[in-house]
Amino acid sequence: MEDFRIALLGLGNVGTAVAELLASTQDACLARAGRRVVVDRIVVRDLTRPRAIPENLPGKKQMGTDPLEAVHDPEIDAIVELVGGENHPRTWIRESLESGKEVITANKAVLAVHGEELFNLAHEKQRGLYYEASVAAAVPVLQVMQQGIPAGPVDRLFGILNGTCNFILDQLEMHSFEEALKNAQEAGLAEADPTLDITGMDSAHKLILLARILLGHTVPVDELRVEGIENIDPLDISFGWSQDLKLKLVGILERNGRGTCMGVMPCFIPAQHRLANVRNEDNAILLEADPFGSLVLQGKGAGGKPTAGSVVADILRAARGDSSSTPPAGKETVILDPGMRPARHYLRLEVPDRPGVLARVAGALASEEVGIAALEQSENLSEVHDSVPVQILTHPVQTPQLDRALGQLDEDLRNISSPVRIRIEE
Ligand SMILES: NC(=O)c1ccc[n+]([C@@H]2O[C@H](COP(=O)([O-])OP(=O)(O)OC[C@H]3O[C@@H](n4cnc5c(N)ncnc54)[C@H](OP(=O)(O)O)[C@@H]3O)[C@@H](O)[C@H]2O)c1
């Protein structure tokens, strides 16, 4: 059979690891794909940067800086998009599909935002749009959800979908947020601009891709509650420990009789929960459905090498012509806020160290019928600050109900710092 000719767009963390893996596993790739995979084009932004391209990587390895040149090269069978971003990749993917090429990408942002257009185009052009590496890096969760489990409804998905945030939350056991983020960047797990990760948006993009398989349609990101970890402090982690709770950034999808609850937020989960011990940059996805009970898929959720494994698996599927199945269009479901299900919440407020303050906090909470189950106020050991943290556990309430109560805090209390509130998913 003829060689499968690919163009690598991007030779960063993931692109470099893909080139290394293709070079070091040539025989196995040939056996799995039934044809040789050759890299004829490599596209980067800066040609002057030194590159570690393996000498034994098969193919012409022609370097360039214009992705569209590769996209419109009739000799190329597949475009492997490993650049990132939304708008440019949208054009490259669209034009690749239009010119009859297969597309492999690790880019969740472009698919979460422009997925419907791109998946429909792939379907129309009878081309594969492969994206396993875009969700949970090394974990083949999309394959399992599309082909490994029955097509019927999964009742619940509960997932740690961002390796960078999971790493940072682990680090907060010993470090400040700034140190934890720096450690993640030094370990190659966080980008120079980590906004998409720490605001929960990257997890939301992945949840949208998982939901597309389960629901059969793309949910717009602005319909979701999306909260990040940027205000989490080591104090929150240690309070959790004292209550036998672990803090995780989770994506939730839950069907009920009225619709589908979907969102991303930091949650405390019991220390004995199946995802509580998912450490470092690992991702894990818990699926619950009637036919199989529950199932956990876990593995490395970030990093060049783990991601490259899934990209190469997709390249081999594309080379075999084993196109990723596009789920049939499902009936649009009503998207509900997972915060509406009553749950205990944890609160941390920085309050002035003066008599009567706690009564004012309790009064604001009572105004929305939020009951306090436990309250802890640290002693003020600082000679500089006139404020102390107060940590509160509430009785079960809806998240918006608690937010309304926090809105009742008088200005004096709100001005010191915004309160941190975290749901407890039992
Ligand atoms: N890193 C991970 O752990 C991970 C995990 C899962 C998915 N992903 C996804 O994989 C993709 C790549 O991530 P990465 O971490 O490998 O990114 P990266 O290290 O920043 O690499 C990006 C590459 O794209 C090239 N590039 C940027 N703009 C370009 C342009 N306009 N034209 C041509 N080339 C351009 C860069 O060129 P230069 O080298 O010249 O700068 C670089 O080689 C992203 O979509 C990301 O979300 C990453």
Ligand as a Chemical Component Dictionary entry (heavy atoms), coordinates in Angstrom:
data_LIG
# 
_chem_comp.id                   LIG 
_chem_comp.type                 NON-POLYMER 
_chem_comp.pdbx_formal_charge   0 
_chem_comp.three_letter_code    LIG 
# 
loop_
_chem_comp_atom.comp_id 
_chem_comp_atom.atom_id 
_chem_comp_atom.alt_atom_id 
_chem_comp_atom.type_symbol 
_chem_comp_atom.charge 
_chem_comp_atom.model_Cartn_x 
_chem_comp_atom.model_Cartn_y 
_chem_comp_atom.model_Cartn_z 
_chem_comp_atom.pdbx_ordinal 
LIG N1  N1  N 0  0.825  20.201 26.003 1  
LIG C1  C1  C 0  -0.105 19.380 26.452 2  
LIG O1  O1  O 0  0.033  18.774 27.532 3  
LIG C2  C2  C 0  -1.356 19.143 25.651 4  
LIG C3  C3  C 0  -2.237 18.120 26.035 5  
LIG C4  C4  C 0  -3.393 17.891 25.263 6  
LIG C5  C5  C 0  -3.648 18.685 24.175 7  
LIG N2  N2  N 1  -2.777 19.698 23.854 8  
LIG C6  C6  C 0  -3.096 20.525 22.693 9  
LIG O2  O2  O 0  -2.111 20.306 21.690 10 
LIG C7  C7  C 0  -1.922 21.508 20.942 11 
LIG C8  C8  C 0  -0.423 21.887 20.944 12 
LIG O3  O3  O 0  -0.018 22.074 22.269 13 
LIG P1  P1  P 0  1.549  22.258 22.644 14 
LIG O4  O4  O 0  1.593  22.195 24.129 15 
LIG O5  O5  O -1 2.372  21.328 21.839 16 
LIG O6  O6  O 0  1.782  23.757 22.158 17 
LIG P2  P2  P 0  3.207  24.494 21.974 18 
LIG O7  O7  O 0  4.272  23.787 22.715 19 
LIG O8  O8  O 0  2.949  25.925 22.266 20 
LIG O9  O9  O 0  3.517  24.328 20.413 21 
LIG C9  C9  C 0  2.817  25.036 19.415 22 
LIG C10 C10 C 0  3.517  24.848 18.095 23 
LIG O10 O10 O 0  2.765  25.510 17.094 24 
LIG C11 C11 C 0  3.626  26.359 16.327 25 
LIG N3  N3  N 0  2.849  27.512 15.887 26 
LIG C12 C12 C 0  2.251  28.446 16.642 27 
LIG N4  N4  N 0  1.601  29.345 15.874 28 
LIG C13 C13 C 0  1.797  28.946 14.597 29 
LIG C14 C14 C 0  1.412  29.451 13.342 30 
LIG N5  N5  N 0  0.640  30.535 13.240 31 
LIG N6  N6  N 0  1.793  28.790 12.232 32 
LIG C15 C15 C 0  2.559  27.685 12.319 33 
LIG N7  N7  N 0  2.978  27.145 13.483 34 
LIG C16 C16 C 0  2.592  27.775 14.605 35 
LIG C17 C17 C 0  4.741  26.743 17.255 36 
LIG O11 O11 O 0  5.850  27.104 16.491 37 
LIG P3  P3  P 0  7.275  27.515 17.156 38 
LIG O12 O12 O 0  7.835  26.219 17.652 39 
LIG O13 O13 O 0  8.044  28.108 16.049 40 
LIG O14 O14 O 0  6.930  28.473 18.258 41 
LIG C18 C18 C 0  4.937  25.429 18.036 42 
LIG O15 O15 O 0  5.776  24.575 17.332 43 
LIG C19 C19 C 0  -2.837 22.559 21.568 44 
LIG O16 O16 O 0  -4.069 22.583 20.882 45 
LIG C20 C20 C 0  -3.061 22.024 22.972 46 
LIG O17 O17 O 0  -4.281 22.450 23.563 47 
LIG C21 C21 C 0  -1.644 19.938 24.550 48 
# 
loop_
_chem_comp_bond.comp_id 
_chem_comp_bond.atom_id_1 
_chem_comp_bond.atom_id_2 
_chem_comp_bond.value_order 
_chem_comp_bond.pdbx_ordinal 
LIG N1  C1  SING 1  
LIG C1  O1  DOUB 2  
LIG C1  C2  SING 3  
LIG C2  C3  SING 4  
LIG C2  C21 DOUB 5  
LIG C3  C4  DOUB 6  
LIG C4  C5  SING 7  
LIG C5  N2  DOUB 8  
LIG N2  C6  SING 9  
LIG N2  C21 SING 10 
LIG C6  O2  SING 11 
LIG C6  C20 SING 12 
LIG O2  C7  SING 13 
LIG C7  C8  SING 14 
LIG C7  C19 SING 15 
LIG C8  O3  SING 16 
LIG O3  P1  SING 17 
LIG P1  O4  DOUB 18 
LIG P1  O5  SING 19 
LIG P1  O6  SING 20 
LIG O6  P2  SING 21 
LIG P2  O7  DOUB 22 
LIG P2  O8  SING 23 
LIG P2  O9  SING 24 
LIG O9  C9  SING 25 
LIG C9  C10 SING 26 
LIG C10 O10 SING 27 
LIG C10 C18 SING 28 
LIG O10 C11 SING 29 
LIG C11 N3  SING 30 
LIG C11 C17 SING 31 
LIG N3  C12 SING 32 
LIG N3  C16 SING 33 
LIG C12 N4  DOUB 34 
LIG N4  C13 SING 35 
LIG C13 C14 SING 36 
LIG C13 C16 DOUB 37 
LIG C14 N5  SING 38 
LIG C14 N6  DOUB 39 
LIG N6  C15 SING 40 
LIG C15 N7  DOUB 41 
LIG N7  C16 SING 42 
LIG C17 O11 SING 43 
LIG C17 C18 SING 44 
LIG O11 P3  SING 45 
LIG P3  O12 DOUB 46 
LIG P3  O13 SING 47 
LIG P3  O14 SING 48 
LIG C18 O15 SING 49 
LIG C19 O16 SING 50 
LIG C19 C20 SING 51 
LIG C20 O17 SING 52 
# 
